[in-house]
Amino acid sequence: MTLLQLDNVTKRFGGVTAVDAISCTIDRGEVVGFLGPNGAGKSTTMRMITQYHDPDGGRILFDGTPLSEAGREAKRRLGYLPENNPLYPDMLVEEYLAFIGRLRDLRGAALGSATDEAVAATGVAAVYRRPIGELSKGFRQRVGLAAAILHRPDLLVLDEPTEGLDPNQRVEIRRLITQLGRDRTVLLSTHILPEVQHTCTRLLIINQGRLAADGPVGDLISRAGGRVQITVEVEGGDVVARLEAIPGVESVAVQSTPAETRVRVRLTAVADRDLRPEVYRLAREAGWTLYELHLEAGSLEDLFRQLTVTGEAA
């Protein structure tokens, strides 16, 4: 069921169009990666979703209601961690979360229960009574996430949540985001491409204010450049010639020959259909022994460059 819908959303600043007629939907329970080069319109789009900016054209619907009508009620159901993660360094973590809770109209037992859940979910119990200014960057990001989920939002919007973290801290925050995505919808903006592959199930790519790609991460990657590669290892005769005869196969490259009658090859094929069932049927018909048959993982970096440098759409 759709939770968030953007319908021809446009935003201009002076004579510059930052977001140009973007349309997409995000369903409940999805963890969606939002990619694009610097200046592509990602942060502007997220600020419109969180009502920091109003669209100049189109509309944004939250749970079927336009944001222009939902107002504060939509904000109550949305959590936001902006890129700069604004915190008060002189406050204790405990004080800061209590302050944010009161801003979210949480009081008494409700505030205590919500705080306990957020602290447990984000792993900040060890620094709960320490000043924020003394925390590492990783713990500060955790505190920002705790504040963003304190009121149990239905939609969590994260703008570059691992910016400035070391590799170990990124892994920790990535694992945390995956856990948070089990209970709520997450929109994650990042320029660190491995995070998308490890965290998200769906991908939106924006370029020059326009939506360039929208789909499952694996599907988009496998179709980067309009080609796919399939690894096949079989034992039998006339393998290369018979694989080359399959419609849609562009080339067959031998990778190794583990045994005299056994060969491992890589097919390059057009990306408009999956040829693995046809390879399997051929193996049965030819009496081959099939040891391996899988679609090679594509490169998200290649896909990103294809869509943001050449401007092609997927």
C-alpha positions as CSV (number, residue, x, y, z in Angstrom):
1,M,0.0,0.0,0.0
2,T,1.3,3.4,-1.0
3,L,2.5,5.6,1.9
4,L,4.2,8.5,-0.1
5,Q,3.4,9.7,-3.6
6,L,5.1,12.5,-5.6
7,D,3.0,13.7,-8.5
8,N,4.9,15.9,-11.0
9,V,6.6,17.7,-8.1
10,T,8.6,20.8,-9.2
11,K,10.7,23.3,-7.2
12,R,12.4,26.4,-8.5
13,F,14.8,28.8,-6.8
14,G,14.9,32.1,-8.8
15,G,15.4,31.0,-12.4
16,V,16.9,27.6,-11.5
17,T,14.7,24.5,-11.6
18,A,16.1,22.3,-8.8
19,V,13.4,19.6,-9.1
20,D,11.7,19.0,-12.4
21,A,8.3,17.2,-12.5
22,I,9.3,14.2,-10.4
23,S,6.7,11.4,-10.0
24,C,7.1,8.3,-7.9
25,T,5.5,6.2,-5.1
26,I,6.9,4.6,-2.0
27,D,5.1,1.8,-0.3
28,R,4.8,0.9,3.3
29,G,7.8,-1.2,4.6
30,E,10.2,-0.3,1.8
31,V,13.8,0.9,2.3
32,V,14.4,3.1,-0.7
33,G,17.8,4.5,-1.7
34,F,17.8,8.0,-3.2
35,L,20.9,8.7,-5.3
36,G,22.1,11.5,-7.5
37,P,25.2,13.7,-8.0
38,N,25.7,16.8,-6.0
39,G,23.2,19.5,-7.0
40,A,20.8,16.9,-8.6
41,G,17.9,17.9,-6.3
42,K,18.0,15.1,-3.7
43,S,18.1,17.3,-0.6
44,T,15.5,19.7,-2.1
45,T,13.1,16.8,-2.7
46,M,13.6,15.5,0.8
47,R,13.0,19.0,2.2
48,M,9.7,19.1,0.3
49,I,8.7,15.7,1.7
50,T,9.5,17.0,5.2
51,Q,7.7,20.3,4.5
52,Y,10.7,22.5,4.9
53,H,9.9,23.7,1.3
54,D,6.6,23.8,-0.6
55,P,6.5,22.6,-4.2
56,D,6.1,25.2,-6.9
57,G,4.2,22.6,-9.0
58,G,2.7,19.2,-8.6
59,R,1.7,17.7,-5.2
60,I,3.0,15.3,-2.5
61,L,0.5,12.9,-0.9
62,F,1.2,11.3,2.5
63,D,-1.0,8.3,3.1
64,G,-3.4,9.5,0.4
65,T,-3.7,13.1,1.7
66,P,-1.9,16.1,0.1
67,L,0.8,17.5,2.4
68,S,-0.8,20.9,1.9
69,E,-3.9,19.6,3.7
70,A,-2.2,17.2,6.1
71,G,0.1,19.8,7.7
72,R,1.1,19.0,11.3
73,E,-0.6,15.6,11.3
74,A,1.8,14.4,8.5
75,K,4.8,15.9,10.5
76,R,3.8,13.8,13.5
77,R,4.2,10.7,11.4
78,L,7.5,11.6,9.8
79,G,11.1,11.4,11.2
80,Y,13.9,13.3,9.6
81,L,17.7,13.2,10.0
82,P,19.2,16.0,7.9
83,E,22.7,15.9,6.6
84,N,24.1,18.3,9.1
85,N,22.4,16.4,12.1
86,P,21.8,19.5,14.3
87,L,22.5,18.7,17.9
88,Y,23.1,20.7,21.1
89,P,26.6,19.8,22.2
90,D,26.2,21.2,25.7
91,M,23.2,18.9,26.4
92,L,23.4,15.4,27.8
93,V,22.0,12.8,25.5
94,E,19.2,12.2,28.1
95,E,18.4,15.9,28.1
96,Y,18.4,16.2,24.3
97,L,16.0,13.3,23.8
98,A,13.7,14.6,26.5
99,F,13.7,18.0,24.7
100,I,12.9,16.5,21.3
101,G,10.2,14.3,22.9
102,R,8.5,17.4,24.4
103,L,8.6,19.1,21.0
104,R,6.9,15.9,19.7
105,D,4.1,16.4,22.3
106,L,5.3,13.4,24.3
107,R,4.9,13.6,28.1
108,G,5.1,11.4,31.2
109,A,4.9,7.7,30.7
110,A,4.6,8.0,26.9
111,L,7.9,10.0,26.7
112,G,9.6,7.5,29.0
113,S,8.4,4.5,26.9
114,A,9.3,6.1,23.6
115,T,12.8,7.1,24.9
116,D,13.5,3.6,26.1
117,E,12.6,2.2,22.7
118,A,14.7,4.7,20.8
119,V,17.7,4.3,23.1
120,A,17.5,0.5,22.7
121,A,17.0,0.6,19.0
122,T,20.0,2.9,18.3
123,G,22.4,1.6,21.0
124,V,23.1,4.9,22.8
125,A,22.5,3.5,26.3
126,A,26.3,3.6,27.0
127,V,26.4,7.4,26.4
128,Y,22.9,8.3,27.6
129,R,24.2,10.5,30.4
130,R,27.2,12.0,28.6
131,P,27.4,15.4,27.0
132,I,26.8,15.2,23.2
133,G,29.9,17.4,22.6
134,E,32.1,14.6,24.0
135,L,30.7,11.9,21.7
136,S,32.3,10.4,18.6
137,K,30.8,11.1,15.2
138,G,29.3,7.7,15.1
139,F,27.5,8.1,18.4
140,R,26.3,11.6,17.4
141,Q,24.7,10.0,14.3
142,R,23.1,7.4,16.6
143,V,21.7,10.2,18.8
144,G,20.3,11.9,15.7
145,L,18.6,8.7,14.6
146,A,17.2,8.2,18.1
147,A,15.7,11.7,17.9
148,A,14.3,11.0,14.5
149,I,12.5,7.8,15.6
150,L,11.5,8.9,19.1
151,H,7.9,9.5,18.1
152,R,7.6,6.2,16.2
153,P,7.3,7.7,12.7
154,D,5.7,5.8,9.8
155,L,8.3,7.4,7.4
156,L,11.9,7.9,8.2
157,V,13.9,10.3,5.9
158,L,17.6,10.1,6.2
159,D,19.9,12.5,4.4
160,E,23.5,11.3,4.2
161,P,23.4,9.5,7.6
162,T,26.9,8.1,7.4
163,E,28.7,11.3,6.1
164,G,32.0,11.7,7.8
165,L,32.1,8.3,9.5
166,D,34.9,5.8,9.3
167,P,34.3,2.4,7.7
168,N,33.5,0.6,11.0
169,Q,31.0,3.4,12.0
170,R,29.4,3.2,8.6
171,V,28.8,-0.5,9.0
172,E,27.2,0.0,12.4
173,I,24.9,2.8,11.1
174,R,24.1,0.7,8.0
175,R,23.1,-2.2,10.2
176,L,21.0,0.1,12.3
177,I,19.2,1.5,9.3
178,T,18.4,-2.1,8.1
179,Q,16.9,-2.9,11.5
180,L,14.9,0.3,11.6
181,G,13.5,-0.5,8.1
182,R,11.8,-3.7,9.4
183,D,9.3,-1.6,11.3
184,R,8.9,1.5,9.1
185,T,9.4,3.0,5.6
186,V,12.8,4.5,5.1
187,L,14.0,6.9,2.4
188,L,17.8,7.0,2.4
189,S,19.8,9.6,0.5
190,T,23.5,8.8,0.2
191,H,26.5,9.1,-2.2
192,I,28.2,6.0,-0.8
193,L,27.0,3.4,-3.3
194,P,27.7,0.2,-1.3
195,E,25.3,1.4,1.3
196,V,22.5,1.2,-1.2
197,Q,23.3,-2.4,-2.2
198,H,23.6,-3.5,1.5
199,T,20.7,-1.6,2.9
200,C,18.0,-0.9,0.2
201,T,15.7,-3.0,-1.8
202,R,14.7,-0.3,-4.2
203,L,16.5,2.6,-5.9
204,L,15.6,6.0,-7.1
205,I,18.2,8.0,-9.1
206,I,17.8,11.7,-9.8
207,N,19.8,13.7,-12.2
208,Q,19.5,17.4,-13.1
209,G,16.2,17.5,-11.1
210,R,14.6,14.7,-13.1
211,L,14.0,11.0,-12.1
212,A,16.4,8.9,-14.1
213,A,15.7,5.5,-12.7
214,D,13.3,3.7,-10.4
215,G,13.2,0.0,-9.6
216,P,14.6,-2.9,-7.5
217,V,18.3,-2.5,-6.9
218,G,19.3,-5.8,-8.4
219,D,17.2,-5.3,-11.6
220,L,18.6,-1.9,-12.3
221,I,22.2,-3.0,-11.7
222,S,21.8,-6.0,-13.9
223,R,20.6,-3.9,-16.7
224,A,23.3,-1.2,-16.5
225,G,24.6,-0.6,-20.0
226,G,21.8,-2.7,-21.5
227,R,23.9,-5.9,-21.1
228,V,24.0,-8.8,-18.7
229,Q,26.6,-11.4,-18.0
230,I,25.8,-15.0,-17.1
231,T,28.4,-17.5,-15.8
232,V,28.0,-21.1,-17.0
233,E,30.1,-24.2,-16.1
234,V,29.1,-27.4,-17.8
235,E,30.6,-30.8,-18.8
236,G,29.7,-31.8,-22.4
237,G,30.5,-31.3,-26.0
238,D,30.3,-28.4,-28.4
239,V,29.5,-26.0,-25.5
240,V,30.7,-22.7,-26.9
241,A,29.1,-23.0,-30.3
242,R,25.7,-24.1,-28.9
243,L,25.6,-21.3,-26.4
244,E,26.5,-18.8,-29.1
245,A,23.5,-20.0,-31.1
246,I,21.0,-18.9,-28.3
247,P,19.1,-15.8,-29.6
248,G,20.2,-12.7,-27.6
249,V,23.7,-14.0,-26.8
250,E,26.3,-11.6,-28.1
251,S,29.5,-13.4,-27.0
252,V,30.8,-16.4,-25.2
253,A,34.2,-16.1,-23.5
254,V,35.9,-19.2,-22.1
255,Q,37.2,-18.5,-18.5
256,S,38.7,-21.9,-17.7
257,T,38.7,-25.6,-18.5
258,P,38.6,-27.4,-15.1
259,A,38.6,-30.8,-16.9
260,E,39.1,-32.0,-20.5
261,T,35.3,-32.1,-21.2
262,R,34.3,-29.4,-18.7
263,V,34.3,-25.7,-19.4
264,R,33.5,-22.5,-17.6
265,V,32.3,-19.6,-19.8
266,R,30.8,-16.1,-19.4
267,L,27.9,-15.1,-21.7
268,T,27.3,-11.5,-22.6
269,A,23.7,-11.0,-23.6
270,V,21.1,-8.2,-24.1
271,A,19.3,-7.3,-20.9
272,D,15.7,-7.4,-22.0
273,R,15.2,-11.0,-20.9
274,D,16.8,-13.6,-18.6
275,L,18.5,-16.3,-20.7
276,R,19.2,-18.7,-17.8
277,P,16.1,-20.8,-18.4
278,E,17.1,-21.3,-22.0
279,V,20.6,-22.2,-21.0
280,Y,19.2,-24.8,-18.6
281,R,16.9,-26.3,-21.2
282,L,19.8,-26.5,-23.7
283,A,21.9,-28.3,-21.1
284,R,19.2,-30.9,-20.6
285,E,18.6,-31.3,-24.3
286,A,22.4,-31.7,-25.0
287,G,22.9,-34.1,-22.1
288,W,25.4,-31.7,-20.4
289,T,26.2,-31.9,-16.6
290,L,25.5,-28.4,-15.3
291,Y,27.8,-27.3,-12.5
292,E,27.1,-23.5,-12.4
293,L,24.5,-21.1,-13.8
294,H,24.2,-17.6,-12.4
295,L,23.7,-14.0,-13.3
296,E,26.7,-11.9,-12.6
297,A,26.3,-9.0,-10.2
298,G,26.4,-5.7,-12.0
299,S,28.1,-2.5,-10.9
300,L,26.0,0.2,-9.2
301,E,28.9,2.6,-10.0
302,D,28.5,1.8,-13.7
303,L,24.7,2.3,-13.5
304,F,25.2,5.6,-11.7
305,R,27.7,6.9,-14.2
306,Q,25.5,5.8,-17.1
307,L,22.5,7.7,-15.8
308,T,24.2,10.8,-14.4
309,V,27.0,11.3,-17.0
310,T,25.3,10.3,-20.2
311,G,21.8,11.3,-19.0
312,E,20.2,8.1,-20.2
313,A,17.1,6.8,-18.4
314,A,16.4,3.3,-17.1
